[in-house]
Structure formats: C-alpha cells, structure tokens
Amino acid sequence: MSAVSGGAAWLQNYAPTGDVLTSALIAALPVVVLLGLLAFFHARAHVAALAGLAAAWCVAAFAFGMPASLATAAMLFGAAYGLFPIGWIVLNAIFVYDITVATGQFEIVKRSIASLGDDRRIQTLLIAFSFGAFIEGAAGFGTPVAISGAMLIGLGFRPLEAAGLALIGNTAPVAYGALGTPLLALNAVTNLPLDQLSAMVGRQLPVFSLIVPFWLIAAMAGWKGMREVAPACFVAGASFAVTQFAVSNFHGPWVVDIAGALVSMLSLVVLLRFWRPATPWRFDHERAHEAGFDAPPSPREAFRAWMPWMLLTVFVFVWGLPAVKKTLDGLFVMRVSVPALDKAVLRVPPVVAAPEPEAAVFTLNALSATGTSLLLAGLAGGLVLGLSPRRLGSIYAGTLLRVRTSLLTIAAMLALGYTTRYSGSDTTMGLAFAATGVLFPFFSPLLGWLGVALTGSDTSSNVLFGNLQTVTARQIGVDPLLTAAANASGGVMGKMIDAQSIVVASVATGESASPGAILRYVFFHSLALASLVGLLVLLQAYVFPGVIPGH
C-alpha cells in the first residue's frame, strides 16, 4: 500500500529500491546534505537545515513513496516540536544566563569558581562534566549543553571551545537523562524489565564515565595537559562512575545522574582542598593577567551571585518530579492529534512484530515543560537580584531577538528528523546495521549512535530502534537485553553530533561558533567513543556474558 485512501493507513517501506543497502544510501541523502553544508561549505545553520529538510521531504515523497500530505504533516509536526519544547528550553536557559550578565553577577560567579580552581581544566571538569551531568539528570533535552556552554563562555572560554567541551562532557549521563526518560521509553517499546535495562546500561556506561573526564581534558589541553590533572579527572570520573553503577543496579534509572553529579562535584571540591595543579593551565590566546581573577568573593556575595543558578537547579529538579508534572498537567495540558498524520502511518516488521500505527500527537504542556521551569527560575532570580519587571521584560526581549534565527534552525532540524522518522527512511539506515550478523553486538551501539545523531534524543533513538535491537539479537542468538541497553549506551555518544545539540551549543555561544566548526570539533570524539562502546558490547556478548543481568 503506497497511499492513504479511504481512511487506510500508509505502510512504511524500508527497501523501496528492492534491497536495504541501496535504500539506506538514498535514505542518507538528507544527512549528507545537512552535514556536508555545515562541515565543508560553511553554510549558515538555518540554510543547511532548510536544505537538509528539503532533501528529506523529497526522499520521503519520491524515493519512499510517502504521500505528500503525510510528508508535509510530519515536517510541520517536527517544526512545532522544535519550537516547543526544545526551543522553549534553549530560549529560557539563555535568558537565565543573560540576567546574570546584565546584573554583573556572572563576574562574581567567575571569581567564586576561580577560588575553587582558576585552572581552565578544573573549571571544565566542574562545569562541563559534573554540573552538566546534574542538569542532564534533571532536565535533559539540550538544557545542559545550553547552560554549560554559556557558563564556560562567561568564564572566558572561546566560543568554539566552550561549545565543543560542553558537548563532549554531556555524554556519559545522557542515557539516564531527564530522570531516566530514555530507559523508560526503551522499556515501553521492548517490554524488557526496567530494572534489568537500568542495570545493564549501568554495566556499560560507568566505563565511559571514568574515561570521559580524561578524554575531555585531553581534547582541550592535550595528553600532557591531561596528565597534569589526572588526579582530578580520576576523582570526577570514578566518583560519578561508582555512583552511576550503584544507583542504576540497586535503585533504578530515575536519579542516577543527579546522585552521580552531586557525588562528583563534592568529590572534586574535597580534592581541591588538598591538591591543586602545580601550574595553572591557560589557553594559548590568554595572557597571564587575563586568566586571573580578583580576590574570592565573600560567602554572601557568592550566594547572591549563584542564586539564579541555584533557583534554576531547584526549579528544574522539582519540575522533573513525576508527581509535579502530573499536577501541572492536571491544571493545563493540550494534546492535539496532528491532522492527516496521527495513526496514518504504519510501522511494519521486522521493526515491530506486527503492523503498528505511529501516533502523532502534539502536546502543549505549557506549565509542566522544562522550559517553563527555566523561565520561572529566571524571573525569580531576576527579582531576587533587584530587577524590575520592566527590566526583566527588556532582557527577555533581547534574548528572544538574539536567538530568533537559531529557533528557526532548531525547528528545521526537528522537521527533518520527523520527516525521516515517519517516512521510515531512518529505520532503513538502521536495518543496514542490523544486516551485520554475528558482528551486530559491535554495531548495536552504533545503531543507537545513528539514532541519536538523526533524532537528537536518546529517548527517540530508543523508541525508534529499541525493538529492532531485540529482534536482531534473538535472530543471532544474543541476549536482547544486551543490545537494547547498547542502543541507549551507544546513543549517548551521538549526542555530541546531533543537529539539535550542535545548534543549541551554537546558540549558547551567541552563534560566535558556527555549527559546522562545532561539528568538526567533536565528530572524531563522537565516533571514536561510540566505537569503543561497540567493542565493550562485543566483549560482553561473547567473552563476558555473565555481566548481563539474569546470566
């Protein structure tokens, strides 16, 4: 069936050319257009995004036989999701940062961080890795990259470095982000036990939670610079990894990142009481006096300066609680079935056991959205700092004006992702990975990596490929729990290069760092770490199967 007629649903076709490989090459064209324009032709982000979107629509309609009305509806649905909730998060995260800059409080924040460690490497560990993990655990969906990137910029990091380091640092916590949302989604599509999924991911990612701080600093300062702060890298990573393993295996997926981040930050602070790098490290572009700060602020000054960020943390955490979300949604939530698209597309085997309709419902949860918690945190923080409502409105207008083009870019990126999702072309690329047979455990995390790179979300990747992972695993005689978990674990490395995250990082820098430059900065790190996850999963499948829960 290739058309919607008389109310009949359209069936996705994962091999429109007759074979999966050729079909996958065609399906990849939108990604090639998007990334090629960004990385090699230095096109502006919104231009590349719109070009990639046009390619995705053409591939869906002409190559995969998707009715034009469905392709257009999917595109508009994705654009709407790009503006809300993703764009809403980015806008209000930058608003909080702009308030601290406008009031002069960020200078005090910088001095307080310098009192802990004026070494740029220590600042990176504290903000990009530990604090970013906390925000990821509480909110996810681009929030930590926006906040960490903006904070590093404020501390004097160059925009490209700030964006790239924020992206690399925001890897290990992603699978448990937003209070475990990716694993809750994986459980829903695979019907595998949630506690076992949480435990299995918790037996994969801690290895990389230990590695990432070292990798992060090596990418920033080289191997020599990394070795000089190896104790701090080890303490930040090991404390997070041990906590991540313990909570994921003995409690569940909900507070893994929050607990790990708090332990990591506390451990770093304690370490810095007894140890400091012998020589503070600076960027090449910094003169010695530029990297120094005035005397540390008084406790009262520091408390006041950090107040907006503390309010942000509290608001984001509270908004992430299921009970709070339920209460706020009870006050107001609007769910709109997307016309012509909702349940008009059927996913088919081998992705699912039997034809299954794809829902398309836009949710306007204006009260419970994470972005709303950021807005309220900004308003509360501004009032505490003595800003008038009029001044807050002026700052917000300035923030909106500054990110308007970026919001267009985010909308176009998500429109592209939704078009490939509903057309089935991203699934076609996944099936090409699944054809690797006994080597599939290696490629299983790379499938998750691809899913996140395409969709911008570990949650979406798990929904997209979770069932495919279990089906393929059973076909080759591997425990499906391993490959399903690998989808989430490998997916975290794709977070560095997904279009959504790159644009968010670019916005956080005031677009001083182009998306193309950011992509080039992080691509190797993303692919290398994803491949290492693949090697780990391959070993767990055939050499150490005893690590799989239930074995």
N, C-alpha and C positions, 0 to 999 in steps of 0.2 A: 504494500500500500504506500503510495507516494504523495498522496494529497489528502487534505481534510475535506470530506464531502459528506453531506447529510449527517453531520454530527460525529462521524467516525474520526478516530484519532490517527495521527500520523506516526508510523513506526520508524524509529531510528534505523539507519542502515550503516553499519560500521565498516563495510567494504564495498563502497559504491563502484569501484573500478574492477571488482572481482577478486582482489587479493588485498590483504591487510597492509602489506608493506607499501605498495604504491598509494593506497588510500591514505596511509599515515603521512607520506611525503606531501600529498596535497593538503591534508589537514594542518600541516605545519606551516603553510604559507603565511597566515596572519602573524604568527610568532616571528617568522623570518623577516617579514616586512617591518614589524614593530621594532624588534631588537636591532635589525640592520640599520634602520634610520637613526636610532638612538646612538648606537655604538660606532658606526662607521661614517655616517653622513652628518652627524652632529645636528640633526634636526631638533627643533624645539619639541618639548614633550607632548604638548597638545596636538601638534601637527603629526608626529609619529603615531600617537594614539588614535587619531581620527583615520589615518591611513591604514593602520592595522585593523581598525573596526570595519572599514570599507572592504578590506580583503576578507575578513571573517564573514561578513554578510554574503559576499559573492561566493565564497567556498560553500557556505551553508545552502544557499539557494540553487546554485548551478552545479556544484560537484556532488553534494549530498542529497539533493532533491528535496530540501525542506521548502514547503510553501512560503512564498514571500511574506505573507501575512504573519506567519509564525516567526520567521526570522526577524521581522521588524518588531514584533511584540517582545521577543526575547531581548533584542537590543535596547528597547525603551525600558524594560524591566531592569536590566543591568545598570543603565544610566541612573535610574531612580535610586537603586541600591547604592550606587557610588556616591550620590549626594547625601543619602540618609540610609544607614547610619555612618558610613565611612567618612564622607566629607564633613559631617557634623562633628565627629571626633577630632579631626585634624584642625578645623576652624577654631574650636574651643580650647584645644591644647595650646595652640599658638597664642590665643587670647590670654591665657594664664601667664605665659611667658612674657608677652608684651606688657602686661600690668607690672610685673616685677622690674622690667627695664624702665618703664615710664616713671616709676616711683623711686628709682635709684636703688632699690633693694637688691637687685641682682649683683651689684658690686659687693655688697656685704656677703651675699651667698658665696661669691668667688673667694673672698677673704676667709670665710669660715672653712671652705673646702681646702684652701691652701694651708690652713692651720693643721689639717689632718695630714696633708701631703701636697706640697707645691710641685712635686714631680708629676709631669704630664701622664706618665704611665700609671701612677697610683690613681689619679683623677679618672682615667679611662676605666680602670677596674671598678672603681666605686660607682660611677655613673652608668657607663655603657653596659657593664655586666651585672653588677649586683642590684643597683637601683632599677635598671631597666627590667630585670627579671621580676622584681616586685610589681611593677606596673603591668607587665605582661600577665602575671598571675591574676591580677585583679581585673584587668580590662581587656587586654589583647587588642586585636583588630587595628594594628597600626599605632596605637597610643604610645607604647614605649619608644618607638623609633622617633616619633614626633617630639616627645618630651626630652629624651636623652640627647638627640641631635641638637635641639635648641639650647639645652644647658651647656653642652660642650662648646657650641659657638659662643655663648656668653662668657665662657671661661677663657676665650682667646684662641680656640682651635680654628684652623682654616675650615671653611665650609665643606670641602670635599672630604677632608679627614674626619670631620665630625660626623658627616653622613655615613661614610663607609664604616667607621668604627662602631657607630650605633647599630648598623645592620649586622655586622659580624657578631657583636655582643648579644644581639637579640636572636639567638639560635636555640641553645640548649633548653630554655624554658618554654618554647612555643607549644610543644605537644600537650602541656598541662595549662595552657593559657586560658584566660577568662574563666577561672575556677573549673578547669577541666573540660571545657566545652568540646574540644576536638575529640577526646576519648568518649564522651557521652554520645556524640554523633556516630563514632565508629561502632560503639556498642549497639546503637539503634539499627544500623544497616547490616551488621554481621550477625547479630544475636549471640555473639560470643560473650562470656561472663565479663562484666565490667571490672570486677576485682582482678581477674586474670589479665585482662588487657592492660590495666594500670600497672600491674606487677611486671609484665613482660616489657613494656616500654621503660619501666624503671630498672630493667636489667640490661638495657641498651644505652640509653641516654647518659647515665652517670659517667660512663667512659668519656663521653664528649664534653660533659660539664667540667670534667677535670682538664681536658685538653684545651678547650676554647679560650680560657684566660691566657694561657701561654701563646696560643695561635694569635689571639687578638693583639697582644703586645709585640709579638714578632712582626706582624703585619705593619705595625705602627713604627717600631723602633729598630727592627732588625733582630737577628738572633743574639748579637752581643748585648743589645739593649734589653732584650728579654731575659737573658741570663742574670743581669744585674738586679732584676726584681723578681727572680724566680721564687723566693720565699712568699712574696705577696701573691703571685699567680697561683702558687700551690695552695695557700690558705684560702683564697677566694674560691678556687675551683673545687678543692677537696671538701670544704665545709658545705658547699652547695650540693656536690655530688652525693655525699653521705646522707644528707638530709633528704635529697630527692629520692634516693633509693629506699630509705626507711619509710618515708611517708607514703610513697607510691605502692610499696609492698604490704604495709601493715595498716594503712588507713584508707587510702583511695586516691582518686585523681584530683580532688577538689582544691586542696590548699597546698599542693606540692610546691609550686613556685613561690608562694607567699612565705611559707616556712623556710624554704631554701634560701631565698633572698635575704630574709631577716637574719638568719644564721650567718650567711656570707658577709653581710655588711658589718655585723657585730664582730665577727672574727677578724675582719680587716682592721677595724678600729682598734681592737685589742692589740693586734700585731704591731700597729704603728705606734703604740705606746712604748714598745720595747725595741723596735727596729725601724730604721729608715734607710733608703738607698744612700750609698756613700756619696754619690754626686747626683744632684737633681738633673733630670733629663729635660731638654728643651727641643722644640722643633728648629730646623735649620733657619727658618725665617725669623725666629725670635732673637732679639738682643737680650743680653743677660738681665738688664733692668726691666725689660718688658714683662718678663715672666714672674717677677717678684710682686708681692703684694704688701700693703701696709700691715701694720700690726693686726693680730687677730681681733675680731670684733668681740665686744663684751657678750656674755651669755644673753643679756636682754636684747641687744642688737641682733644677734644671730637668730634668736627665737622669732623676733618680729620679721626678719627677712625671709626666714623659711616658712612663715605662716601660710602663704598661699600654696606652697608645695605640700605642707602637712595637711592643709584642708583638702587639696586635690587627692592626696592618698586616702584620706578618710572617706571622702565622698565616693571615690571610685570603688573602694573596698565595700562600702555599705551598699552601693548600687549593684554590686555584683552578687550580693546575697540572694538566693532564690526566693526567700520569703519577702524581701523588699521588692524584688521585681514583680512578684505576684500581686502584691498590694498596689503598687503603682499602676500596673496594667489593669487592675480592677477599677481604678479611677478613670483611666483613659487608655484605650488602645484601638486602633482602627486597622482592620485586616481587609484588604481589597484583592479579590481574585483578578488576576491580570486578564483582561478581555482577550479572547481568541487564543490564549496560551495555556491557561490553567487546565491541567489534565488533558490537553490536546496532543501531547507528545508522549509516546510510549517507549520506555527503555526495554530492551529485549535481551534474551540470552546471547552470549554467556555472561553478560554483565549482571543479570538478575536471573533467578530460577525460572520465572515466568513473566510475560509482558506486564509491565508496571507503569502506571501513569506518573508523569512528572508534575508535581504541584508547582504552581506559580502564583504565590500569594504575597503581595507587598504588605509589610507590617509597619505601620506608623505608630511606634510606641514612644511617643514624644516625651513622656515622663520617665520611663524606665531606661531609656537609651543611655549608654555610657557618655556620649557627648553632652547630654543634659547635665550629668553629674559634674563634668568638667566646667560647663558654663556656670553652674551654681557655685562651684569652688572658686572660680574666677571672680564672680560678683561678691561673694563673701570675703574673699581675700582682699579685694579692692576696697571694700567698705572698712575692713579692719585697718588697712593702711591709710585710711582717711580720704579716699577718693569720693567725690560726689557722684550721684547717679548720672549727672550730665557728663562728667569727665569719663566715667566708665563707658557711657554710650559712644563718646568720641573715640576712645581707644578701640572699642569693638568695631566701629565703622572702618577705622584704619586697618584693622586686622582683616576684615572682610575684603576690603579693596585690594590688599596685598596678596591675598590667596585666591582671588577670583579666577584667574587663569588656571591655577592648579586644581581648583574644584572642577573645572571643565575637563581637565586631563584625567582626573580620577573617575569622573562619570564615563568618559570614553573608554578607559581601561576596563572598567567593570562591565560596560556594554559589550566589549569584545569578549570578555570571559563568559558572559551569559549566553552570547550567541554561539560560541563553540560548545558550551555545555548542552544547550537544548538541541543543537543540531547533531550532537553525538560525535563531532569531529575530535574533541579532546579524548573521548573514550577510544577512538580509533588509534590514537597515538599510544594510549595505554595498552591496548591489545598487542601492539607491535612489541612492546616489552615482554608481555606475557608469553610470547612465542619462543622464548629463550630456553625452555625446557628445564633441565637439571640445574642450570645456572640461574634460574629465576630468583632464588634467595638473594643473590648478589644484586640483581636488577630490581628486586622488590622495593628497596628503599628509594632507588632512582625513579621508580614509578610515582612514589609519594612526592619526591622532589619535583618531578614534572608537574604533578597535580597542583602543588602549591605555587610553582612558578607561573602556571597558567591562571589559577583562580585567585591567588593572593591570600589564601586561607588554608591552614592545616585542617580546619573543620570541613571546608568544602572539598578538599582533596580526599579526606576520609570518606565523605559521602559519595564522592564520585567513583573512587577506586576500591573502597573497602571490600565490597562484595566480590569484585573481580579478583582481589588478592586471595580471598578464601577459596574461591572456585578453582583458581590455578594451583594453589597449594595442594588441594585434595587430588588434583589430576596428576601431580608429580610425586605424591606420597610424602609431603612435608606438612607438619602441623600448621593448620591455618592460623592459629593464634600467633605464630611467629611472623608470618608475612603480613597479617593485618596490623600488628604492632609496628612492623618495619615501615609500613606506609606512613604512620604518624612520625616515627623517628627519622626517617629519611626526609620527610616533608619539611622538617624544621630547617634543614639546610637550604631548601628552596626559598625560604622566607627572605634571604638576602637579595634575591634577584627577581622576585615577582614585581610586576609593574606597579602594583599598588604601593608596596613598601618603598620602592625607589622614588616614586613621586612624593610620597609622604616625607621621606628623608630630604628630598629636594626642597619641598615647601618649608620644612623646618630650618633650612639654611637661608630662607628668603630667596630661593632659586639662584643663589650665588654659585651653587654646584649643580651642573646640568645633570639630568637623568642619565644621559649617555656616559658622562665621566664617572658617575657613581657606579653604573653597571660594569664598566671596565675595571674599576677599583675592586669590586667584590666578586666578579664572576669566577675567577680561579679558585678563590677560597670556598665558594659555594659548591662547586663541582668536586673539588678535592675532598672536602669533608663528607659530602654525600657518598662518594666512592668508598671512603673509609667505613662509613656505616654499612655499605654493601658488603665489604669484607668481613665485618663483625657478624652480620646476619648469616653470611655463608658459613662461617665457623660455627655459629650456634645451630645451624640446620644439620650439619653433617659431622662435626667434630665434638661439639659440646651440647648435644640436645637436652642434657639434664638440666640446663638453665631454664628451660621452658616450663612454666607452671603446669603441674599435673604429671610431669615426667619423673 
